[in-house]
């Protein structure tokens, strides 16, 4: 699994929101690298950012968490 997939999965598993610093130790990556990946996921609409926390994207029609595990990176 590549880093982008791992970051997306980590964010989707933490519905309360996560900061980049929260991802460093569990994913074993530096903040700078995680920042680039989260920016990419944000631009693709796969996650959302509120203040300094990243959250899973929700389907407003069903208010269910959208999981993007089927995406190919």
Secondary structure, 3 states (H helix, E strand, C coil): CCHHHHHHHHHHHCCCCECHHHHHHHHCCCHHHHHHHHHHHHHCCCEEEECCEEEECEECCCCEECCCCCCCC
